[in-house]
Each structure stands twice: as C-alpha cells, then as structure tokens.
Amino acid sequence: MENSRRFTEHRRGSSSNPVVYVELPGAGHNFDLYHSIRTEAVVNGIEAFVDWVQANNKRL
C-alpha cells in the first residue's frame, strides 16, 4: 500500500489532470474473482465514482 501511496503522490506532482487514489478496506487484489455482496458493493462504488467523475469533468 505504501508504494501505491508514493506512486500517487508522484503522479499528483507531475500530472496536470486530477489523480485519485482510493483504498478499499477489506478488498484484496482478487476481489473481483469471486462474486459476493462485498464485491458487488465495491463494483457499485467504482461505477458511481466513475459516473461522478465523467459528469463533473468535461475534459474526459
């Protein structure tokens, strides 16, 4: 996780576009391989976030 955080900070310092980093507590790297209520909630959250970004950022 620390490497991801450092990478995100590096990108924020060098990108003219917004850089977003989200940690999903309880989700592993393979959370999408097994259907569960948690997986569905994560997918729904990601879709809602992407919809929000697209609706609020005309540059995409």
Residue pairs with C-beta under 8 A, 6 or more apart in sequence:
1 23
4 21
5 21
8 19
8 21
11 19
12 19
17 59
18 57
20 49
20 53
22 49
24 31
24 42
24 45
26 38
27 38
27 42
31 38
31 39
31 42
32 39
32 42
32 43
53 60
54 60
